[in-house]
Structure formats: C-alpha cells, structure tokens
Amino acid sequence: MREFTEETLTDAVVARLARTENARFKAVMTALIRHLHAFVREVELTEAEWTAAIRFLTATGQASVGDRQEFILLSDVLGVSMLVDAVNHRGGRGVTQSTVLGPFYIEGAPDLPMGSDISHGGPGEPTEVSGRVLTPDGKPIKDAVLDVWQTAPNGFYSTQDPNQDRFNLRGRFRTDASGAYFFRTIKPTSYPVPTDGPVGTILNAMGRHPMRPAHLHFIVSAPGYETVTTHLFVDGDPYLDSDVVFGVKNALIVAFTPKAGAKTLEAKYDFGLKPAARKTAA
C-alpha cells in the first residue's frame, strides 16, 4: 500500500513492526505510535506547532551537556518521572517510598566515616541526620550504603556552581551492625530548577513556578535488597504542596528540630528496604 490517509496511516506504521524480534520493544513502540498519532489527531496539530516541538526537543538535547541533564528535568516537570516511579516502585509495608532521582546526581561521591560533615563546616544551619536501615519486619541491615547529596544554601548543587568542590555536600555512608547511620550537614533549602534552558521556557508558558521544596537526596542500597532512590523533605517548607517535579510524599516529610543542649538541628529517619526478588532457575 502506497497511499495513506488520516484513518489508515497509524495501522500501516504499526504493521511495519511485524518482524520485530524483541516482544517488549514491539509492545512499547506499538503503544507509542498509536498514542502519538492519536494525540496529533486529537489536537489537530499544525505543521508550525510540530516544527516548534521538534525545535524544542532539539534544544533540550543540546542543553544536555556534561553534568546538565535537561531531558531528565523535562521528564521531571511534566510528571513523567514520578509516573514511571509510581509504576515501578509500588513499595509495601515497612518499605521506604521512592521518588525522583533528579538531574543532579553524580557517581563517585567519597566514602566517609560515620559522623562526617558533608558540608565541611561551610555556611548554613548545622544539622545532624541519623536513623537506621531496616528490613520490612524491623531487623537491622548492616553495611547498607547511603549515597547522599543536596544543594548549598545558595540553591545550587555542586555541579552547577564553579565555586563549590565537585563533591561538596555529597557523600556515601555505611550502616553499622545495628543498621544505624549518622552524618552531619546543613539544613537544606528550597531552590528553583534551572530556568535558563528549554524547560524554563515551557514552565513559563504553563504559568508555573520552578521551585522545589527543601530536601536531602538518598540512594539507599544493600546486597540482597532492592535499592531505593528517595528524598527527605523539610517539614514546613512552603513548596511542599506545589513541588515543580511532583516528588513530595507525606511519608518522606521529616522535622528538622533543635537538638537539646546543642547549637544544631537534628533530623531522624529510618529507611526500610525490600528484599530483592529471588531469581528462579531457567
């Protein structure tokens, strides 16, 4: 068939996948093609609008250079990242809820001794963060790794700010035999996601603010358990109800309170990890 119409084109494109060997790839591409074509028909997309969309996506790719990941940020602000997270991490009782990774994670943060200060005594409200990593039934997990990162008081992550060391406010900690962890830092602050690129343009067109509520990032892992990527949000932050990336969950909101007898704040949280599914023999 050489000539296609508005009614026949979608089926024709899907039919070209007939020889696709990977069943999952075929299923995903079939759904993508059908939904994309349905979108074009529903809004009666103009040629000028489609050209603008292509230019926008091209600019998003061009902005994704080095440590900057504009496509991750775009996925975040459109709620896609949290939808993928919700589909893939349905959690369960005693398991810490996950949330977005975000575009500012970098590998290679230093392994630090228990109690180390990832702020290196820098500006901000001194804060002690502690708790345990546990199984769903409350048993301690020894040698669990907590990969931690956050912004500086100026609202920038280390990879955004040439005045910060690359691993400022980043570190990796291991739990002891009781599953306990403890580190020092500064109280995180709310901040805007970058708005100097394509994502800023689309947020402005939507009439949306770019703010994220104050939080600490964590990737918590241990052999034999499913890794969880999550945040701890600061209770009382004004942006908890309007997080630009839709990442807030009530179970992840934590009080940062004055520590008795010390000029510091403290935040306490116990993480729960789900045992990894056992692989069955073929």
Residue pairs with C-beta under 8 A, 6 or more apart in sequence:
1 8
1 12
4 12
6 41
9 37
10 33
10 34
10 37
10 38
13 33
13 37
14 30
14 33
14 34
17 26
17 29
17 30
20 26
20 29
39 45
40 50
56 198
56 201
56 202
59 197
59 198
60 70
60 71
60 74
60 197
60 198
60 199
61 70
61 71
63 70
63 197
63 198
64 70
64 71
67 104
67 106
67 159
67 160
68 103
68 159
68 194
69 103
70 103
70 194
70 197
70 198
70 199
72 81
72 101
72 102
72 103
73 103
73 193
73 194
73 197
73 199
74 198
74 199
74 202
75 81
75 84
76 82
76 100
76 102
76 103
76 193
76 244
76 245
76 246
76 247
77 193
77 199
77 202
77 203
77 208
77 244
77 245
79 245
79 246
81 100
81 101
81 245
82 99
82 100
82 245
82 246
82 247
85 98
85 99
85 100
89 97
89 98
89 228
91 97
91 98
91 274
92 136
92 274
93 136
94 134
94 135
94 136
94 137
94 138
94 272
95 136
95 228
95 272
95 273
95 274
96 220
96 228
96 230
96 251
96 252
96 271
96 272
96 273
97 230
97 249
97 251
97 252
98 228
98 229
98 230
99 229
99 230
99 231
99 247
99 248
99 249
99 252
100 229
100 231
100 245
100 247
101 217
101 219
101 229
102 217
102 245
104 149
104 157
104 159
104 160
105 149
105 217
105 219
106 149
106 159
106 166
106 170
108 167
109 147
109 148
109 149
109 167
109 170
109 171
109 172
110 167
110 170
110 171
110 172
111 171
111 172
111 173
111 174
112 118
112 171
112 172
112 173
112 183
114 173
114 174
114 176
114 181
114 182
114 183
115 182
115 183
115 184
116 171
116 173
116 183
116 184
117 183
117 184
117 185
118 148
118 150
118 168
118 169
118 170
118 171
118 183
118 184
118 185
119 126
119 168
119 169
119 184
119 185
119 186
120 165
120 168
122 152
122 168
122 169
122 186
123 152
123 153
123 186
124 152
124 153
124 186
124 187
124 189
125 186
125 187
125 264
125 265
126 184
126 186
126 263
126 264
126 265
127 184
127 185
127 186
127 187
127 256
127 264
127 265
127 266
127 267
128 182
128 183
128 184
128 259
128 264
128 265
128 266
128 267
129 182
129 183
129 184
129 185
129 216
129 232
129 266
129 267
129 268
129 269
130 180
130 181
130 182
130 183
130 266
130 267
130 268
131 180
131 181
131 268
131 269
131 270
131 271
132 140
132 175
132 178
132 179
132 180
132 181
132 270
132 271
133 140
133 141
133 144
133 146
133 175
133 179
133 181
133 220
133 222
133 270
133 271
133 272
133 273
134 140
134 141
134 179
134 270
134 271
134 272
134 273
135 141
135 225
135 272
135 273
135 275
136 272
136 273
136 274
136 275
139 179
140 175
140 177
140 178
140 179
140 180
141 175
141 179
141 222
141 225
141 273
142 175
142 176
142 177
142 178
142 179
143 174
143 175
143 222
143 223
144 174
144 175
144 179
144 181
144 220
144 221
144 222
144 225
144 271
144 273
145 172
145 173
145 174
145 219
145 220
145 221
145 222
146 172
146 173
146 174
146 175
146 181
146 218
146 219
146 220
146 271
147 171
147 172
147 218
147 219
147 220
147 221
148 170
148 171
148 172
148 173
148 183
148 185
148 216
148 217
148 218
149 157
149 158
149 169
149 170
149 216
149 217
150 157
150 169
150 170
150 185
150 188
150 215
150 216
150 217
151 157
151 169
151 188
151 189
151 191
152 158
152 161
152 164
152 168
152 169
153 186
153 189
154 161
155 189
155 190
155 191
155 192
156 164
156 191
157 169
158 164
158 165
158 166
158 167
158 168
158 169
158 170
159 166
160 194
169 185
169 186
171 183
173 181
173 182
173 183
174 181
175 181
185 216
187 214
187 234
187 256
187 265
188 214
188 215
188 216
188 234
189 214
190 211
190 212
190 213
190 214
190 237
190 238
190 239
191 211
191 212
191 214
192 209
192 210
192 211
192 212
192 244
193 199
193 210
193 211
193 212
193 244
193 245
194 200
194 210
195 203
195 204
195 210
200 210
203 209
203 210
203 244
208 244
209 242
209 244
210 244
211 239
211 242
211 243
211 244
212 239
212 243
212 244
212 245
212 247
213 233
213 234
213 237
213 238
213 239
213 240
213 243
213 248
214 233
214 234
214 237
215 231
215 232
215 233
215 234
216 231
216 232
216 267
217 230
217 231
218 228
218 229
218 230
218 231
218 232
218 271
219 227
219 228
219 229
219 230
220 227
220 228
220 230
220 271
220 273
221 227
221 228
221 273
222 273
224 275
224 276
225 273
225 274
225 275
225 276
226 273
226 274
226 275
226 276
227 273
228 271
228 273
228 274
230 252
230 271
231 247
231 252
232 252
232 253
232 254
232 267
232 269
233 240
233 248
233 252
233 253
233 254
234 253
234 254
234 256
235 253
235 254
235 255
235 256
240 248
240 253
241 248
254 267
254 268
254 269
255 267
256 265
256 266
256 267
257 265
257 266
257 267
258 264
258 265
258 266
259 265
259 266
